[in-house]
Amino acid sequence: MQFTITHPMHTHPYNPELVSGAGIGTVAAAAEAAGIHGFGFTDHPAPSQRWLEAGGHDSVDPFVALGFAAATTTTLRLIPNIVVLPYRNPFVVAKSGATLDLLSGGRFTLAVGVGYLKREFAALGVSYDERAELFEESLQVIRAIWTGDDISFEGKHFSARGITAHPRPVSTPHPPIWIGGNTTTARQRVAQYGDGWCPFPAPPQLAQTAGTASITSVEELSAAIDDLRRRCDAAGRDWSAIDITFANFEGGSITDDDFNADAYLHGLDKLAKLGVTWVSVHLPGDSMAHALDTLERFRTLVVDAA
């Protein structure tokens, strides 16, 4: 099992000591030292004030911030959580991802989602209603430009002729592409285009807000993974090569005094048997000291005991 964290910008306003070049580098290096395998940032280039006041959070640009994380680490995988793909031209995403993969020595994973914030789409001049079409065309463009030269593409939203974009990523055949979302549509996209699936725990109210399906238990996750396997089989894909990331329901939060390490480890075993390969770990964002203490506690109670 591998572990990943999202940089702890969970609130609006955020704690400024965590959101600087030095702060990002410090958290990334501490995560690597604690046995964490992946590190990422969320993607909200134009959130609305209304969303922020309703519990949303601020963000930095994930590609730029991951460059800072790459510079202070050597093994940590760079996994945004997640890039809202329809917000950007796919040739620009491909260039950013290829550059980050090259400069980090092949440590980049492109985790992407469709997005759900209508006001953010409007601010960026992107059609909310066409986001699914944009998403699928973008996936096709990115894979093509990462693996070939003299690329031509003719779609509804993107048209290009004879494009060659070097330097290429150093990962072969290209950086892994993980696809977020809890729906059957998301799993079908994984079977067609992806190297990983990124569902997340979502009670009904959160699922409705995020425009996705509810997942509230290991049993529901298991049924969804079975569905993904059937779709991979139908597409001629080896489902055992697909990464799956999720959270651990058991043991409580590592930040709580009553965290139960034995229960947490038991939960990891259950997830691994289902086919989960990565588990997301929550870090507190109230202070640098608390974040670093939590990483060290996770190393002692979980990583060293696993």
Helices and strands as residue ranges (DSSP letters): E 2-6, G 16-18, H 21-33, E 38-40, H 49-53, H 62-71, E 77-78, E 83-84, G 85-87, H 90-103, E 110-113, H 118-123, H 131-147, E 151-154, E 159-163, E 177-180, H 184-193, E 196-198, H 204-210, H 218-234, G 239-241, E 243-247, H 261-274, E 278-281, H 288-298, I 299-303
